[in-house]
Amino acid sequence: CGCCGNRLVKGKAQNKNWYCTTARYKTGLGCEEIKIPEEKLAEIVLHAIVTQCRLMGEKIGQLKKEENTIQSEFLNLEKEYRRLRMQIEQAAASKIQYYEEYVKGTFSKEEFILKKQKETQKESELKERLDVVELQLSEMKNLMENRTEQISDGKALAKYQDVTKLTPELMRELIRQIIIYPDGRLRIEWNFC
């Protein structure tokens, strides 16, 4: 009941309306106006289920497109990560090579120090960029896992988009509660939201 929060009852099997029993005991809450035919309620709820499931089907399509875009970006970031690692290794190898050249006497001490500083600076910049790429990869991985989970959850719901009959099992699986207000409005609280 949208007025008092109690459950609606139908009473006997031959009764065709759902109503609030609070109206028997308390007046002025608006509960006496809460009354809806079972057939009308079933029709509204079935329509709402089908609509929600179709919307979820469309959302799954959108999520799959997003997932493909994210996977493409993830692969590009992985390539960049490997490229940066290789450049860092090359910078470290260059410093070793410069030292060996210095020891052989090919470079003066000043030239060696200058070249070493240049490679160290380059290596430092590459490591900073690598840290950023690692963070982006982690975020992308979490985002892909999230999208995959949303698609999986959505598929479980989308299978009901062509349902034609309302069953108690279907109601329990998809609907937490239905609230009916005196002005005839309904609010459906879903289990999947």
C-alpha positions as a printed Julia matrix, in Angstrom:
193×3 Matrix{Float64}:
   0.0     0.0     0.0
   1.34    3.4    -0.99
  -0.34    4.98    2.05
   0.47    2.76    5.01
   3.09    0.37    3.63
   1.17   -2.8     4.47
   0.77   -5.68    2.05
  -2.27   -5.77   -0.17
  -4.52   -8.81    0.04
  -6.86  -10.46   -2.35
  -8.78  -12.47    0.21
 -10.81  -15.38   -1.07
 -10.04  -17.11   -4.36
 -13.18  -15.71   -6.02
 -12.16  -12.15   -5.09
 -10.81  -10.36   -8.18
  -9.38   -7.23   -6.49
  -6.29   -6.47   -4.45
  -6.93   -4.05   -1.57
  -5.47   -2.7     1.68
  -6.94   -4.11    4.88
  -5.77   -1.13    6.93
  -8.82    0.77    5.68
 -10.97   -1.47    7.92
  -9.21   -0.29   11.06
  -7.9     3.21   10.35
  -9.47    5.99    8.37
  -7.97    9.05    6.78
  -4.81    7.38    5.46
  -6.16    6.93    1.94
  -5.98    3.14    2.19
  -9.7     2.83    1.41
  -8.95    4.06   -2.12
  -6.32    1.39   -2.75
  -8.07   -1.2    -4.88
  -6.93   -2.71   -8.16
  -8.36   -5.6   -10.18
  -6.04   -8.6   -10.33
  -6.31   -8.8   -14.12
  -5.35   -5.13  -14.58
  -2.42   -5.48  -12.17
  -1.16   -8.58  -13.99
  -1.42   -6.78  -17.35
   0.49   -3.74  -16.1
   3.21   -5.83  -14.43
   3.66   -8.08  -17.48
   3.98   -5.04  -19.73
   6.52   -3.49  -17.33
   8.57   -6.72  -17.24
   8.64   -7.03  -21.02
   9.59   -3.35  -21.38
  12.39   -3.58  -18.81
  13.73   -6.75  -20.43
  13.73   -5.19  -23.9
  15.5    -2.13  -22.55
  18.06   -4.45  -20.98
  18.5    -6.19  -24.34
  19.29   -2.82  -25.93
  21.62   -1.95  -23.06
  23.48   -5.24  -23.58
  24.13   -4.24  -27.2
  25.48   -0.89  -26.07
  27.62   -2.53  -23.37
  29.09   -4.94  -25.92
  30.07   -2.03  -28.17
  31.68   -0.28  -25.19
  33.44   -3.52  -24.24
  34.88   -3.85  -27.76
  36.13   -0.26  -27.67
  37.67   -0.81  -24.24
  39.37   -4.03  -25.41
  40.82   -2.19  -28.41
  42.15    0.59  -26.17
  43.49   -2.04  -23.76
  45.43   -3.76  -26.55
  46.89   -0.4   -27.66
  47.96    0.33  -24.08
  49.57   -3.11  -23.81
  51.59   -2.38  -26.98
  52.68    0.95  -25.54
  53.59   -0.75  -22.25
  55.82   -3.25  -24.08
  57.38   -0.45  -26.18
  58.17    1.6   -23.06
  59.7    -1.42  -21.3
  61.92   -2.02  -24.33
  63.0     1.64  -24.43
  63.82    1.54  -20.7
  65.94   -1.57  -21.23
  67.67    0.12  -24.2
  68.43    3.19  -22.08
  69.96    1.0   -19.36
  71.98   -0.9   -21.99
  73.18    2.42  -23.47
  74.49    3.53  -20.07
  76.43    0.28  -19.77
  77.76    0.7   -23.29
  78.84    4.31  -22.53
  80.67    3.1   -19.43
  82.47    0.43  -21.44
  83.42    3.06  -24.05
  84.68    5.33  -21.24
  86.77    2.49  -19.79
  88.28    1.82  -23.27
  89.13    5.49  -23.51
  86.77    6.3   -26.38
  84.98    8.93  -24.24
  86.37   11.43  -21.82
  85.02   11.47  -18.29
  82.94   14.61  -19.04
  81.46   13.07  -22.22
  80.63    9.87  -20.31
  78.94   11.79  -17.48
  76.99   13.93  -19.95
  75.79   10.91  -21.96
  74.98    8.96  -18.78
  72.92   11.87  -17.41
  71.06   12.17  -20.69
  70.2     8.43  -20.69
  69.26    8.55  -16.99
  66.92   11.48  -17.67
  65.4     9.62  -20.63
  65.03    6.47  -18.53
  63.34    8.44  -15.73
  60.83   10.02  -18.14
  60.09    6.61  -19.65
  59.52    5.09  -16.19
  57.08    7.89  -15.32
  55.18    7.24  -18.54
  55.28    3.49  -17.82
  53.69    4.08  -14.39
  50.87    6.05  -16.03
  50.3     3.3   -18.61
  50.29    0.63  -15.87
  47.62    2.59  -13.99
  45.56    2.99  -17.18
  45.86   -0.74  -17.9
  44.65   -1.56  -14.4
  41.68    0.8   -14.76
  40.84   -0.62  -18.2
  41.01   -4.17  -16.87
  38.6    -3.3   -14.06
  36.31   -1.58  -16.55
  36.32   -4.63  -18.85
  35.51   -6.93  -15.93
  32.67   -4.59  -14.92
  31.24   -4.56  -18.46
  31.48   -8.35  -18.71
  29.63   -8.71  -15.4
  26.94   -6.23  -16.49
  26.47   -8.09  -19.79
  26.17  -11.4   -17.95
  23.62   -9.99  -15.5
  21.71   -8.34  -18.34
  21.52  -11.56  -20.36
  19.83  -13.27  -17.42
  17.12  -10.59  -17.54
  16.88  -10.15  -21.31
  15.69  -13.73  -21.73
  12.29  -12.63  -20.42
  11.64  -10.01  -23.11
   9.25  -12.29  -25.0
   7.36  -13.62  -21.97
   3.58  -13.73  -22.49
   2.33  -15.05  -19.16
   2.96  -13.82  -15.66
   3.85  -16.56  -13.18
   4.55  -16.39   -9.44
   8.11  -17.63  -10.06
   8.72  -14.86  -12.58
   7.31  -12.29  -10.16
   9.54  -13.5    -7.32
  12.63  -13.53   -9.54
  12.21  -10.04  -10.98
  10.09   -7.97   -8.59
  10.9    -6.98   -5.03
   7.59   -5.2    -4.44
   4.8    -3.29   -6.12
   3.46   -0.17   -4.43
   0.0     1.07   -5.36
  -1.07    4.64   -4.55
  -4.61    6.02   -4.07
  -4.44    7.98   -7.34
  -3.89    4.7    -9.25
  -0.13    5.05   -9.77
   2.07    1.99   -9.38
   5.74    1.81   -8.51
   7.57   -1.41   -9.19
  10.77   -2.07   -7.28
  12.9    -4.52   -9.23
  15.29   -7.13   -7.85
  17.84   -6.34  -10.57
  18.22   -2.59   -9.99
